[in-house]
Amino acid sequence: METVRCFIAVELPNDLRRELGRLQKRLKVDEPRVKWVSPEGIHLTLKFLGDVDTTMIEPITQAMTQAAQGTLPFSLNIQQLGAFPSLQRVQVVWVGLGGDVDKLQQLCQLLEANLTSLGFAAEQRPFTPHLTLARLGNEASPNERQRFGELIASTRSELSYSIKVDALSLIRSQLTSTGAIYSRISLAELNRNLLP
C-alpha cells in the first residue's frame, strides 16, 4: 500500500509570502528552539489528512470539488499576530485572518462533511483561520515561551493584504531533515458562476 502525507489548503500569492517572510525577520530572535516555517511553505490549512492511501487521492479531490462548487470566491485579510495556546505559553506563532471568515467556515463545513463520508475523522477543535509562522520545540522552557509571547504581543503585523480565495489545493507534505517540502497534487476551483 503506497501512502502520501497530505492536507487541504488555500495557497497564498508569492508577494504575500515575501511579506510574511519580512514579518518573520522582525520576530527572529537568537532562539534555537524556534522553528520558522519557510515563507514559500506558508499556506492556510483547512484540513490535515495525514498519511493517505494513494487510491484515496481521486475521491478526496472529488470531495474538494463538490465543496468548492457550492462556494463563491471570497476574500480574507491579514490581521494581528497571535499564538497557540496563548501568549504566555507559546507553541505556535501565527497571523490571524479576517474578512469573509463566515464563508470560509461554510466551505470548511462542506469539506468536512464530504471527507467524513469518505471515512476521515471529523475535526473536534474549532477552526481558527491562521497562517503559521513558527513553532517552538518541546525543549523550550516556560520562561522562553513567555518571553517570545511578549515579543509577539509588542510586534504589530502592519500587513495590509487581501487574499482572494478562489481554489482549494490538495498538498503533499514530504518531511525532510531541513523541513517539509510541499507540492500540489490537485486543485478544485470555487464556483465563479454560482448565483448569490
C-alpha positions as CSV (number, residue, x, y, z in Angstrom):
1,M,0.0,0.0,0.0
2,E,1.5,3.3,-1.1
3,T,0.7,6.3,1.0
4,V,1.1,10.1,0.7
5,R,1.2,12.6,3.6
6,C,-1.2,15.4,2.7
7,F,-3.6,18.2,3.6
8,I,-6.1,20.5,2.0
9,A,-5.2,24.2,2.0
10,V,-5.6,27.6,0.3
11,E,-2.3,28.5,-1.4
12,L,-1.0,32.1,-1.0
13,P,0.3,34.5,-3.6
14,N,4.1,34.8,-3.7
15,D,4.1,38.5,-2.8
16,L,2.2,37.8,0.4
17,R,4.7,35.0,1.3
18,R,7.5,37.5,0.8
19,E,5.8,40.0,3.1
20,L,5.3,37.2,5.7
21,G,9.0,36.4,5.4
22,R,9.8,40.1,6.3
23,L,7.5,39.9,9.3
24,Q,9.3,36.7,10.4
25,K,12.6,38.6,10.2
26,R,11.2,41.2,12.6
27,L,10.3,38.5,15.1
28,K,13.5,36.5,14.8
29,V,15.4,36.3,18.0
30,D,18.6,34.3,18.8
31,E,16.5,31.4,19.9
32,P,17.5,27.9,18.6
33,R,14.2,26.4,19.8
34,V,12.1,28.4,17.4
35,K,11.5,26.5,14.1
36,W,10.5,29.0,11.4
37,V,8.2,28.0,8.6
38,S,9.9,28.7,5.2
39,P,7.9,31.6,3.6
40,E,7.4,29.5,0.5
41,G,5.7,26.9,2.6
42,I,3.2,29.2,4.4
43,H,-0.4,28.4,3.5
44,L,-3.9,28.3,5.0
45,T,-4.5,24.8,6.1
46,L,-8.2,23.7,6.1
47,K,-7.8,20.0,6.8
48,F,-4.8,17.9,7.7
49,L,-5.4,14.4,6.3
50,G,-2.2,12.6,7.4
51,D,-0.8,9.5,5.6
52,V,-3.4,8.6,2.9
53,D,-3.5,5.6,0.6
54,T,-2.9,6.9,-2.9
55,T,-6.1,5.2,-4.1
56,M,-7.9,7.9,-2.0
57,I,-6.5,10.8,-3.9
58,E,-9.2,10.8,-6.5
59,P,-12.1,10.6,-4.0
60,I,-10.5,13.3,-1.9
61,T,-10.2,15.6,-4.9
62,Q,-13.9,14.9,-5.8
63,A,-14.9,15.8,-2.2
64,M,-12.9,19.1,-2.6
65,T,-14.6,19.8,-5.9
66,Q,-18.1,19.2,-4.5
67,A,-17.4,21.6,-1.6
68,A,-15.8,24.2,-4.0
69,Q,-18.8,24.0,-6.4
70,G,-21.1,25.1,-3.6
71,T,-19.0,28.2,-2.8
72,L,-18.4,31.6,-4.5
73,P,-14.9,33.1,-4.4
74,F,-14.3,35.3,-1.4
75,S,-11.7,37.4,0.3
76,L,-9.7,37.2,3.6
77,N,-7.4,39.8,5.0
78,I,-4.3,39.7,7.3
79,Q,-4.8,40.6,10.9
80,Q,-2.7,40.6,14.1
81,L,-0.1,38.2,15.3
82,G,-1.1,35.6,17.8
83,A,0.0,32.3,19.4
84,F,-1.5,28.9,20.4
85,P,-2.4,28.0,23.1
86,S,-1.7,31.5,24.5
87,L,0.9,34.3,24.5
88,Q,2.0,33.1,28.0
89,R,2.7,29.5,26.8
90,V,3.7,29.9,23.1
91,Q,3.8,26.8,21.0
92,V,2.7,28.1,17.6
93,V,3.1,31.6,16.3
94,W,0.6,32.7,13.7
95,V,-1.0,35.6,11.8
96,G,-4.8,35.7,12.1
97,L,-7.2,36.1,9.2
98,G,-10.3,38.3,8.9
99,G,-12.7,39.2,6.1
100,D,-15.2,36.7,4.8
101,V,-14.5,34.2,7.6
102,D,-18.1,33.1,7.7
103,K,-17.8,32.0,4.0
104,L,-14.5,30.2,4.9
105,Q,-16.3,28.4,7.8
106,Q,-19.1,27.3,5.4
107,L,-16.6,26.0,2.9
108,C,-14.8,24.1,5.7
109,Q,-18.1,22.6,6.9
110,L,-18.9,21.4,3.4
111,L,-15.4,19.9,3.0
112,E,-15.6,18.3,6.5
113,A,-19.0,16.6,5.7
114,N,-17.7,15.3,2.3
115,L,-14.5,14.0,3.9
116,T,-16.3,12.4,6.8
117,S,-18.4,10.4,4.3
118,L,-15.0,9.0,3.0
119,G,-14.1,7.8,6.4
120,F,-11.9,10.7,7.7
121,A,-12.4,11.7,11.3
122,A,-14.3,14.9,11.9
123,E,-12.2,17.8,13.4
124,Q,-13.1,18.2,17.1
125,R,-11.3,21.6,17.6
126,P,-13.0,24.8,16.5
127,F,-11.5,26.1,13.2
128,T,-9.4,29.3,13.7
129,P,-8.2,30.6,10.4
130,H,-4.5,31.4,10.6
131,L,-1.1,31.3,8.8
132,T,1.6,29.5,10.9
133,L,4.9,31.4,11.0
134,A,6.8,29.4,13.6
135,R,6.7,26.6,16.2
136,L,8.6,26.3,19.5
137,G,10.2,23.0,20.2
138,N,9.2,20.9,23.2
139,E,12.5,21.7,24.9
140,A,11.7,25.4,25.2
141,S,11.3,26.4,28.8
142,P,8.2,28.2,30.2
143,N,10.3,31.4,30.5
144,E,11.4,31.2,26.9
145,R,7.8,30.7,25.8
146,Q,6.7,33.7,27.8
147,R,9.5,36.0,26.6
148,F,8.6,35.0,23.0
149,G,5.0,35.8,23.7
150,E,5.9,39.2,25.0
151,L,7.8,39.9,21.7
152,I,4.8,38.7,19.7
153,A,2.4,40.9,21.7
154,S,4.6,44.0,21.2
155,T,5.0,43.5,17.4
156,R,2.4,44.8,15.0
157,S,2.0,42.8,11.8
158,E,1.5,46.1,9.8
159,L,0.4,43.9,6.8
160,S,-2.5,45.2,4.8
161,Y,-3.2,42.4,2.4
162,S,-6.4,40.9,0.9
163,I,-6.3,37.2,-0.1
164,K,-8.6,36.1,-2.9
165,V,-9.8,32.6,-2.1
166,D,-10.8,31.0,-5.4
167,A,-9.5,27.4,-5.1
168,L,-8.6,24.6,-2.8
169,S,-5.4,22.6,-3.1
170,L,-4.6,19.1,-2.1
171,I,-0.9,19.4,-1.0
172,R,1.6,16.7,-0.5
173,S,3.9,17.2,2.5
174,Q,7.3,15.4,2.4
175,L,9.2,15.6,5.7
176,T,13.0,16.1,5.4
177,S,15.7,16.9,7.8
178,T,15.6,20.6,6.7
179,G,11.8,20.9,6.9
180,A,8.7,19.9,4.9
181,I,8.6,20.1,1.1
182,Y,5.2,20.9,-0.3
183,S,3.8,20.1,-3.7
184,R,0.3,20.4,-5.1
185,I,-1.4,17.1,-6.0
186,S,-4.7,18.5,-7.2
187,L,-6.8,21.7,-7.4
188,A,-10.5,22.4,-7.0
189,E,-11.7,25.9,-8.2
190,L,-14.5,27.7,-6.4
191,N,-17.7,28.3,-8.4
192,R,-17.5,31.7,-10.1
193,N,-20.9,31.1,-11.8
194,L,-22.9,30.5,-8.6
195,L,-25.7,32.9,-8.3
196,P,-25.6,34.7,-4.9
